[in-house]
Structures are given as structure tokens and as C-alpha cells.
Amino acid sequence: MHQTLVRAQNFLNLVALLAALLSAVAVALAARGFANEHLDASAMLRVLGQSQRTIAWAYAIEFALIGLFASLLGVALGFAVHYVFVWMFAGS
């Protein structure tokens, strides 16, 4: 029984590592797409006199706010799903 549990734990660790790797690739692809979409706007801001630092800070703040919003939304949905499952299983 102990050996089976160790194998299951190793398998789940491998799956978690694979999920983290896939999510990192997804984030990289999304960042690349975002950069490609905003390349013209960044060039226009540079032509109009904005410094590279100002543009970088603006996009960094935008990323941070979107990330914060997405994280809060994910936590809220996670809690909601958790409580729905608790409610469903408490009735049986």
C-alpha cells in the first residue's frame, strides 16, 4: 500500500510540473501576442515624445492590474466552486 501511495504521489508531482510548464508556455504566448498587438502603439508613443521608460511603466502597470484582477477573479471562482461542492455533498 505504501509503495502504491508513493507512486501516486510521484505521478501527481509529475502532472503538477507538466501543468506549470504548460501554463508558463501559455503566458509566454499571450505576452508575445500582446507585444505584437501593441508594437504600433508603442512606436507612435515614441514618435510623439514619450520616453521608453514611461511606456514600459505604463504597460507594466497594465499587466499588474490585469493580473491582480484575474487572480482575484480566480480566487473568487475557486471559493464559489468549493462552497457549491460542499453544499452538494453535505446534502447526501
Backbone torsions as a table, in degrees:
resi	resn	phi	psi	omega
1	MET	NA	-41.4	-179.5
2	HIS	-62.9	-42.3	-179.1
3	GLN	-64.5	-38.0	178.5
4	THR	-64.7	-42.2	178.2
5	LEU	-65.5	-37.6	178.0
6	VAL	-65.3	-42.2	178.0
7	ARG	-64.2	-41.0	178.5
8	ALA	-64.0	-40.6	178.6
9	GLN	-64.9	-41.6	177.6
10	ASN	-63.3	-40.7	178.7
11	PHE	-63.6	-44.9	-179.7
12	LEU	-66.2	-35.1	175.2
13	ASN	-63.4	-41.1	178.2
14	LEU	-65.0	-41.9	178.3
15	VAL	-64.1	-41.4	178.2
16	ALA	-63.5	-40.4	177.6
17	LEU	-64.3	-41.9	178.3
18	LEU	-64.6	-40.6	178.1
19	ALA	-63.8	-40.6	178.4
20	ALA	-64.8	-40.1	178.7
21	LEU	-64.3	-44.9	179.1
22	LEU	-64.9	-38.2	178.3
23	SER	-69.0	-34.4	176.0
24	ALA	-64.4	-40.3	177.4
25	VAL	-64.9	-40.4	179.0
26	ALA	-63.8	-41.0	178.1
27	VAL	-64.8	-41.5	178.9
28	ALA	-63.1	-42.8	178.2
29	LEU	-65.1	-40.2	178.5
30	ALA	-65.7	-41.0	178.8
31	ALA	-65.3	-38.8	178.0
32	ARG	-64.2	-43.6	177.9
33	GLY	-63.9	-40.1	177.8
34	PHE	-62.7	-44.0	-179.8
35	ALA	-63.5	-41.6	178.8
36	ASN	-63.9	-37.9	-179.7
37	GLU	-70.7	-30.1	-174.8
38	HIS	-102.6	9.1	-179.0
39	LEU	-64.8	-44.1	179.9
40	ASP	-65.3	-40.7	179.9
41	ALA	-65.2	-39.9	178.0
42	SER	-64.1	-41.4	178.6
43	ALA	-63.7	-39.9	179.2
44	MET	-65.9	-40.3	177.4
45	LEU	-63.6	-37.7	177.2
46	ARG	-65.0	-41.0	179.5
47	VAL	-64.6	-34.7	-178.7
48	LEU	-81.5	-1.0	172.3
49	GLY	109.8	0.5	177.7
50	GLN	-71.6	143.3	177.1
51	SER	-79.7	158.2	179.9
52	GLN	-63.3	-35.9	179.2
53	ARG	-63.9	-42.6	179.8
54	THR	-63.5	-42.9	178.9
55	ILE	-64.3	-43.7	179.6
56	ALA	-62.6	-42.2	178.3
57	TRP	-64.3	-39.1	179.9
58	ALA	-62.4	-44.9	178.6
59	TYR	-70.3	-34.1	177.5
60	ALA	-64.8	-42.4	178.1
61	ILE	-65.5	-40.2	177.6
62	GLU	-61.3	-46.2	177.2
63	PHE	-60.0	-43.3	-178.5
64	ALA	-63.9	-44.0	-180.0
65	LEU	-65.9	-41.9	177.9
66	ILE	-65.7	-41.7	177.9
67	GLY	-63.5	-41.6	177.8
68	LEU	-63.3	-45.6	178.6
69	PHE	-61.6	-45.5	-179.7
70	ALA	-64.3	-38.5	178.6
71	SER	-65.4	-45.7	178.9
72	LEU	-63.3	-39.8	176.9
73	LEU	-63.7	-42.5	178.1
74	GLY	-63.2	-41.6	178.0
75	VAL	-64.7	-43.7	180.0
76	ALA	-62.5	-44.4	178.5
77	LEU	-65.4	-38.6	177.8
78	GLY	-61.9	-45.2	177.4
79	PHE	-63.5	-41.5	-179.9
80	ALA	-62.6	-45.9	179.2
81	VAL	-63.8	-40.1	178.5
82	HIS	-58.8	-48.5	-178.2
83	TYR	-69.4	-31.1	174.9
84	VAL	-65.3	-43.7	178.0
85	PHE	-65.4	-40.5	177.2
86	VAL	-61.7	-43.6	179.3
87	TRP	-63.9	-41.6	-179.7
88	MET	-65.8	-43.3	-176.3
89	PHE	-81.2	-19.1	178.7
90	ALA	-72.8	-26.8	-179.0
91	GLY	-76.6	-18.6	-176.2
92	SER	-96.0	NA	NA
